[in-house]
Amino acid sequence: MNNLKALILKHPNLSAWFVLALGMVLLLVYEARDVGLQASQWFWLVVITVLVAGACIWIISWGDDDETAVEEKPVEEA
């Protein structure tokens, strides 16, 4: 359990990608279960869904760099 926690803390974006992709794929499979898709269509839908989840996490992570780059300067009193 400590190894899993260390992995999540060491790679938060990768962990978030995995969790988001898992949730999106589960929703996709649940909602499209009665559509009658072929195996290749399922495969590509799952692949594209995982890539979209990765893109979402990548875009969300853009703001992470801004917080570390901004240094707080003390306010000078007049």
C-alpha positions as CSV (number, residue, x, y, z in Angstrom):
1,M,0.0,0.0,0.0
2,N,2.9,2.4,0.7
3,N,4.3,1.6,-2.7
4,L,1.1,2.6,-4.4
5,K,0.9,5.8,-2.3
6,A,4.5,6.6,-3.2
7,L,3.8,6.0,-6.9
8,I,0.8,8.3,-6.8
9,L,2.7,11.1,-5.1
10,K,5.7,10.7,-7.4
11,H,3.6,10.7,-10.6
12,P,0.3,12.6,-9.9
13,N,-0.5,13.4,-13.6
14,L,0.0,9.8,-14.6
15,S,-2.2,8.6,-11.7
16,A,-4.9,11.1,-12.6
17,W,-4.8,10.0,-16.2
18,F,-5.3,6.4,-15.2
19,V,-8.2,7.2,-12.9
20,L,-9.9,9.5,-15.4
21,A,-9.4,7.1,-18.3
22,L,-10.8,4.2,-16.2
23,G,-13.9,6.2,-15.3
24,M,-14.4,7.4,-18.9
25,V,-14.0,3.9,-20.3
26,L,-16.4,2.4,-17.8
27,L,-19.0,5.0,-18.7
28,L,-18.4,4.4,-22.4
29,V,-18.9,0.7,-22.0
30,Y,-22.0,1.1,-19.9
31,E,-23.7,3.6,-22.2
32,A,-22.8,1.9,-25.5
33,R,-23.3,-1.7,-24.4
34,D,-26.5,-2.2,-26.5
35,V,-25.4,-0.3,-29.6
36,G,-24.0,-3.4,-31.4
37,L,-20.5,-2.2,-32.1
38,Q,-17.9,-4.5,-33.6
39,A,-14.7,-5.5,-31.8
40,S,-12.5,-3.1,-33.8
41,Q,-14.9,-0.3,-33.1
42,W,-14.8,-1.0,-29.4
43,F,-11.0,-1.1,-29.5
44,W,-10.7,2.3,-31.2
45,L,-13.3,3.9,-29.0
46,V,-11.4,2.8,-25.9
47,V,-8.1,3.9,-27.3
48,I,-9.4,7.3,-28.3
49,T,-11.1,7.7,-24.9
50,V,-7.9,7.0,-23.1
51,L,-6.1,9.5,-25.2
52,V,-8.8,12.1,-24.6
53,A,-8.4,11.5,-20.9
54,G,-4.6,12.0,-21.2
55,A,-5.2,15.3,-23.1
56,C,-7.6,16.5,-20.4
57,I,-5.0,15.8,-17.7
58,W,-2.3,17.4,-19.7
59,I,-4.4,20.6,-20.2
60,I,-5.3,20.7,-16.5
61,S,-1.6,20.3,-15.6
62,W,-0.7,23.5,-17.5
63,G,-1.6,25.6,-14.4
64,D,0.7,23.6,-12.1
65,D,3.8,25.3,-13.5
66,D,2.4,28.8,-12.9
67,E,2.1,28.3,-9.2
68,T,5.8,27.3,-8.7
69,A,7.1,30.1,-11.0
70,V,5.3,32.9,-9.2
71,E,7.4,34.2,-6.3
72,E,5.7,36.1,-3.5
73,K,7.2,39.5,-3.0
74,P,6.6,41.3,0.3
75,V,4.4,44.3,0.0
76,E,6.2,47.5,0.8
77,E,4.4,50.0,3.0
78,A,4.4,53.6,1.9
